[in-house]
Amino acid sequence: MRRTVIFLFMSLLALPGTALAEQAAMAATGGEGWLKPFAAIAAGIGMGLASGLCAIGQGRAVASAVDAIARQPGAVNRIQTAMIIGLALIESLALYALVMGVLLLFVKWPA
């Protein structure tokens, strides 16, 4: 698990360099080339990953909250408030991925 996280982090660090190299290649050739189809693929994969992982996180959060309520019924209001705030933060990640995907799809790539 730790190796996977490190690999993902390192690959994210390499993305800006590849984007700049692709932009320089597009400016030299005078067209979008093959960047637009890969942007659509990246948007789809990114939204799929974000949605799936957010669903897993929300499921685990609700399961933990229900377990906590079953153990301590007197603390329902505090547990429910914390759960709703946590669910909103998890959902904001999915919305952020959606916005990034839409920007990838509809941005006018430089010629």
C-alpha positions, 0 to 999 in steps of 0.5 A: 500500500505504501509503495502504491501511494509513493508511486502515485505521488511521484507520478503526479510530480512528473505530470507538469513536465510532460504537459509542458513538453506536450505544449511545446510540441503542439506549438511547434507542429501548429495543432492539437495533435493527440492531446485532446483524445488523451484529455478525454480519457484522463477526464473519464479515468479521473472521474471514475476513480474519484467517484469510486473512491469517494463512494468507498469513503462515504460507505465506511464513514456511514458504517462507522457512524452507525456503529458508534451510534449503536454503541452510544445512543446518547451521542447521536447528535454529535456523531451525526453532525461529524458524519455529515461534515465528513460526508460533505468533505468527501463529496467535495473531492468528487465535485472537484474531480468533476470540475477538473474533468470538465475543464480538461474536456472543454478547454481550448488547447493552444495551437 
